[in-house]
Amino acid sequence: MSTPNAAPGPHPSPALRLDGAVALVTGANRGLGRLFAQQLLERGASRVYAAARRPESVDLPGVVPLRLDVTDPEQAGAAAEAAGDVTLVVNNAGVSHWTDLVTGDLRAIRAEMETNFWGTLNVVRAFAPALAANGGGAILDVLSAQSWFAYPGTNGYHASKAAQWALTNAVRMELAGRRTLVTALHLGAVDTDFSAAYTGPKGDPAAVVRAGLDGVEAGAAEVLADDWSTHVKKSLAEDPARLYDEIRAGIV
């Protein structure tokens, strides 16, 4: 995995010092979410709310378990009231049901959009007032290289992540006046349960989490956590046929 690339955020949104921060991580009971919570503690966060649909499944010492189904706006509002001191929100919760758009189960496709797009928006809307009241803070949205490319069997996920990318860019502009930094973290496959069905190369999830948190501390608008994300982002300015030729040839 290469050194991540980070783009500076829009002013006047400041960088956020993680030492002493109060963070909330969605989907914090496993995978990247658990690693985010762990690394935040290691970086000196004064409190880490580990949000999950089943808070009893959170097993990381030192965190504050919090019930949150991101698809439920009422639960998001209740979480914001319970964690009113938050200065960093990590939107990590996400799902992939391995669906295509033409032939896939519409319920599964809707579930991907409900979690990845609407869930992120629910959390942003619920926590934006608290972040502003606490000086602005930051939001880190965990996106994907698949925000930018389709792949057979995961196109419901692709569509939802493309929508989440657009959401992230939009709320970055909307919240800049509240001094809230919004950082997008893009990554390829990493070695967690989420990517268990994927048989291709997988990166180190701890390195991806570290890159995302480094980006927040640097005030970055966007972090490309690995070579694949960097390559795919660059391809957006080129003929898309070239990237899809690579994908079809299995060059990932």
Secondary structure, DSSP 8 states (H G I E B T S, - for coil): ----EEEE--TT------TT-EEEETTTTSHHHHHHHHHHHHTT-SEEEEEESSGGG---TT-EEEE--TT-HHHHHHHHHHTTT-SEEEE---------TTTS-HHHHHHHHIIIIIIHHHHHHHHHHHHHHTT--EEEEE--GGGS---TT-HHHHHHHHHHHHHHHHHHHHHGGGT-EEEEEE---BSSGGGTT--S--B-HHHHHHHHHHHHHHTEEEEE-SHHHHHHHHHTTS-HHHHHHHHHTT--
